[in-house]
Amino acid sequence: MKPKPLQKKITRSFESIFQGKPTLIVRAPGRINLIGEHTDYNNGFVLPMAIEQSLWIALRPRTDRQVSIHSLDLKERAAFSLDRITKEGDTWIEFIKGVAWVMQNNDMVLTGWEGVIASDIPVGAGLSSSAALEIASLRAFAEVSKLRWDGLYAAQLGQQAENDWIGVKCGIMDQMVSSLAQLGRAFFLDCQSLKYDHIFIAPSLTFIVLDTTTRRVLHESDYNERRKECERAANLLGVSTLRDATPDMLTQKRQALDEVSFRRARHVLQENKRVVEAVSGLMFGDGQLLGRLLNESHASLKDDFEVTNEALDEIVSLAREHKACFGARMTGAGFGGCAIALVGTRDVQPFIKFMSENYFQMNGQYPSILICSAGQGVGISSQRRLTP
């Protein structure tokens, strides 16, 4: 397998910075969520897929318990000791500290390492750059510390690090897909049982990411507030999570719910149903069905869950104007970031040309556009070949 450009770049940089060759290279992908937004922390269903854009770490173990990492993207180095992990801010190194903290709290004996990190996942775009960093760091620690790798357990540890160290009360979707996705397949996950399936994507369909370039930082946004609102709705409905609620229950107890709780619950219940319907549409290449579900999801996220913004609404509306677009919606947590459009594979280039020209006329800037293919979950390389 030919090394990827970022793999070559971090290898050369490691040799220059640390005066030697890395013994290991780790790669973990970002993701797009095809449908199933804000359902994961409600123990619902989601349908994401890993993307080719990934975070890479070139590293080698140390003889002490220090972790020293150079970020090529930010042109800065950070370090910490495994014997004294303290939170010191909100920078990228805190994700790696959080992973180490969680692993040690779960009785794992860790070895220090030094490395170089780089990514081509847009940060803050809703493509899960943070989960990629967590999963890549988990794999790095597991390898240098000679720990058995369990992709499902690693995803749980990554979620715990983001919940308890970073302070974002996210669900487990992002870590699961970054850890366990298969090449060429979407990832259907039941967030309650953690059972998952790899779903065939019909080659006649292509998902295109449309980056509005508007950004949010989740722990400073309303994300955690949405989770609290869902927990309140579940409590008013008398269930442990909204996964356990039913449409009949929502109707019968309508008067017991305030307006916000009702709309948050309605979104989650309807979104879960859309995910299940989308699985068959994806396998059989039913663009009309999938497009309708994407459009309904965006409307619900806009009106019932209130997590879109003007840029997301504009780019989604523009995408739907093109005849090749079956449907479009925001993807990720919202409050900015990216939308996805479902397009017939033969019409991808005309669609991209249309979006670039018309978005520029609307906003005076060209959108960042990614043609997405389903990527592989986290992998390692000790030589030239990257393997799961």
Residue pairs with C-beta under 8 A, 6 or more apart in sequence:
1 384
1 385
1 386
3 11
3 384
4 27
4 54
4 56
4 386
6 54
6 56
6 118
6 119
6 120
7 25
7 27
7 56
7 58
7 381
7 386
9 72
9 118
10 22
10 25
10 56
10 57
10 58
10 72
10 116
10 117
10 118
11 21
11 22
11 25
11 58
13 58
13 70
13 72
13 116
13 118
14 20
14 21
14 22
14 58
14 59
14 60
14 115
14 116
15 21
15 22
17 70
17 116
18 60
18 114
18 116
20 60
21 60
22 58
22 59
22 60
22 115
22 116
23 59
23 60
23 61
23 382
24 58
24 59
24 60
24 140
24 143
24 144
24 380
24 381
24 382
25 56
25 57
25 58
25 59
25 380
25 381
25 382
25 386
26 56
26 57
26 59
26 136
26 139
26 140
26 143
26 378
26 379
26 380
26 381
27 54
27 55
27 56
27 57
27 136
27 378
27 379
27 380
27 381
27 386
28 54
28 55
28 131
28 132
28 133
28 135
28 136
28 139
28 178
28 179
28 377
28 378
29 50
29 51
29 52
29 53
29 54
29 55
29 121
29 132
29 177
29 178
29 181
29 375
29 376
29 377
29 378
30 50
30 51
30 53
30 54
30 55
30 121
30 127
30 128
30 129
30 131
30 132
30 178
31 48
31 49
31 50
31 51
31 127
31 128
31 131
31 174
31 177
31 178
31 181
32 48
32 49
32 51
32 127
32 207
32 209
32 331
32 332
32 338
32 340
32 372
33 46
33 47
33 48
33 173
33 331
33 332
34 47
34 48
34 49
34 186
34 207
34 278
34 282
34 294
34 331
34 340
35 46
35 47
35 271
35 274
35 275
35 278
35 293
35 294
35 297
35 329
36 44
36 45
36 46
36 47
36 48
36 173
36 271
36 272
36 274
36 275
36 278
37 271
37 297
37 301
37 305
37 307
37 330
37 331
37 332
37 333
37 334
38 226
38 230
38 267
38 268
38 271
38 301
38 305
38 307
38 333
39 45
39 46
39 171
39 191
39 268
39 271
39 272
39 275
40 46
40 170
40 171
40 172
40 173
40 189
40 191
41 169
41 170
41 171
41 191
41 227
41 230
42 171
42 191
42 230
42 234
42 241
42 242
42 243
42 268
43 191
43 192
43 241
43 242
43 243
43 244
44 191
44 192
44 242
44 243
44 268
44 271
44 272
44 275
45 188
45 189
45 190
45 191
45 272
45 275
45 276
46 171
46 173
46 188
46 189
46 191
46 275
47 186
47 187
47 188
47 189
47 199
47 275
47 278
47 279
47 282
48 173
48 174
48 177
48 186
48 187
48 189
49 177
49 181
49 185
49 186
49 187
49 201
49 207
49 372
49 374
49 375
50 177
50 178
50 181
50 187
50 374
50 375
50 376
50 377
51 121
51 127
51 209
51 370
51 372
51 373
51 374
51 375
52 372
52 373
52 375
53 119
53 120
53 121
53 122
53 127
53 370
53 375
54 119
54 120
54 121
54 132
54 375
55 117
55 118
55 119
55 121
55 129
55 132
55 133
55 136
56 117
56 118
56 119
56 136
57 69
57 115
57 116
57 117
57 136
57 137
57 140
58 115
58 116
59 113
59 114
59 115
59 116
59 140
59 144
60 113
60 114
60 115
60 144
61 111
61 112
61 113
61 144
62 68
62 111
62 112
62 113
62 114
63 112
64 112
65 81
65 82
65 83
65 110
65 111
65 112
66 79
66 80
66 81
66 82
66 112
66 114
67 79
67 80
67 81
67 82
67 96
67 100
67 112
67 113
67 114
68 77
68 78
68 79
68 112
68 113
68 114
68 115
69 77
69 78
69 79
69 93
69 96
69 114
69 115
69 116
69 117
70 76
70 77
70 115
70 116
70 117
71 77
71 78
71 92
71 117
71 118
72 116
72 117
72 118
73 117
73 118
73 119
74 92
78 91
78 92
78 93
80 86
80 93
80 97
80 100
81 112
82 100
82 104
82 110
82 112
85 97
85 100
85 101
85 104
87 94
87 97
87 165
88 94
90 217
90 219
92 133
94 165
94 166
95 130
95 133
95 134
95 137
95 161
95 162
95 166
96 133
96 137
97 165
98 134
98 161
98 162
98 164
98 165
98 166
99 134
99 137
99 138
99 141
99 157
99 158
99 161
100 110
100 137
100 141
101 161
101 165
102 157
102 160
102 161
102 164
102 165
103 110
103 138
103 141
103 157
104 110
106 157
108 141
108 145
108 147
109 145
110 141
110 145
111 141
111 144
111 145
111 146
112 144
113 140
113 141
113 144
115 140
117 133
117 136
119 129
119 132
119 133
121 127
121 128
121 129
121 132
122 129
122 211
122 338
122 368
123 129
123 215
124 215
124 216
124 217
124 336
124 337
125 211
125 215
125 332
125 337
125 338
126 330
126 331
126 332
126 333
126 334
126 336
126 337
126 338
127 209
127 331
127 332
127 337
127 338
128 174
128 177
128 178
128 332
130 162
130 166
130 168
130 174
130 218
131 158
131 162
131 174
131 175
131 177
131 178
132 178
134 158
134 161
134 162
134 175
134 178
135 154
135 155
135 158
135 175
135 178
135 179
135 377
135 378
136 378
138 154
138 157
138 158
139 149
139 154
139 378
139 380
141 147
142 148
142 149
142 154
143 149
143 380
151 179
151 180
151 377
151 378
152 176
152 179
152 180
152 194
154 175
154 179
154 378
155 172
155 175
155 176
155 178
155 179
155 180
156 172
156 175
158 175
158 178
158 179
159 170
159 171
159 172
159 175
162 168
162 170
162 175
163 169
163 170
166 219
167 219
167 224
168 218
168 219
168 223
168 224
169 223
169 224
169 227
170 218
170 223
171 191
172 191
172 194
173 189
173 191
176 187
176 189
176 194
176 196
177 187
177 189
177 377
178 377
178 378
179 377
179 378
180 187
180 196
180 377
181 187
181 198
181 374
181 375
181 376
181 377
182 198
182 374
182 376
182 377
183 374
183 375
183 376
184 200
184 201
184 373
184 374
185 198
185 199
185 200
185 201
185 374
186 198
186 199
186 201
186 282
186 374
187 196
187 197
187 198
187 199
188 196
188 197
188 198
188 199
188 275
188 279
189 195
189 196
190 196
191 243
192 241
192 243
199 279
199 282
199 283
200 282
200 283
201 282
201 374
202 282
202 283
202 284
202 285
203 285
203 345
204 285
204 287
204 344
204 345
204 346
205 282
205 285
205 287
205 290
205 326
205 342
205 343
205 344
205 345
206 342
206 343
206 344
206 345
206 348
206 371
206 372
207 340
207 341
207 342
207 343
207 372
208 340
208 341
208 342
208 343
208 348
208 351
208 352
208 369
208 370
208 371
208 372
209 331
209 338
209 339
209 340
209 369
209 370
209 372
210 315
210 319
210 328
210 338
210 339
210 340
210 341
210 355
210 359
210 367
210 368
210 369
211 337
211 338
211 367
211 368
211 369
211 370
212 309
212 311
212 312
212 314
212 315
212 336
212 337
212 338
212 339
212 367
213 311
213 365
213 367
213 368
214 309
214 311
214 312
214 336
214 337
215 336
215 337
216 333
216 334
216 335
216 336
216 337
218 224
218 333
221 333
221 335
222 307
222 335
223 333
223 335
226 264
226 305
226 307
229 260
229 261
229 264
230 241
230 242
230 264
230 265
230 268
231 241
232 261
233 242
233 245
233 257
233 261
233 262
233 264
233 265
234 240
234 241
234 242
234 244
234 245
234 265
236 253
236 256
236 257
236 258
236 261
237 245
237 249
237 250
237 253
237 256
237 257
237 265
238 253
239 245
239 249
242 265
242 268
242 269
243 272
245 265
245 268
245 269
246 269
247 269
250 257
250 262
250 265
250 266
250 269
254 262
257 265
263 303
263 304
263 305
263 306
264 304
264 305
266 300
266 304
267 300
267 301
267 304
267 305
270 296
270 300
271 297
271 300
274 293
274 296
274 297
277 289
277 293
278 289
278 290
278 293
280 286
280 289
281 287
281 289
281 290
281 293
282 290
287 326
287 342
287 344
288 326
290 326
290 327
290 342
291 325
291 326
291 327
291 342
292 327
293 327
294 326
294 327
294 328
294 329
294 340
294 342
295 320
295 327
295 328
295 329
297 329
298 308
298 316
298 328
298 329
298 330
298 339
301 307
301 308
301 329
301 330
301 334
302 308
302 313
302 330
305 334
307 330
307 333
307 334
307 335
308 316
308 330
308 334
309 334
309 335
309 336
311 336
311 363
312 330
312 334
312 336
312 337
312 339
314 362
314 363
315 328
315 339
315 355
315 359
315 367
316 328
316 329
316 330
316 339
316 341
318 355
318 358
318 359
318 362
319 325
319 328
319 339
319 341
319 351
319 355
320 327
320 328
321 354
321 358
322 343
322 350
322 351
322 354
322 355
323 347
324 343
324 344
324 347
324 348
324 350
324 351
325 341
325 342
325 343
325 351
326 342
326 343
326 344
327 341
327 342
328 339
328 340
328 341
328 342
329 339
329 340
330 337
330 338
330 339
331 337
331 338
331 339
331 340
332 338
340 372
341 351
341 355
343 351
348 371
352 369
352 371
355 367
355 369
356 366
356 367
356 369
359 365
359 366
359 367
360 366
376 388
377 388
378 388
379 386
379 387
379 388
380 386
380 387
381 387
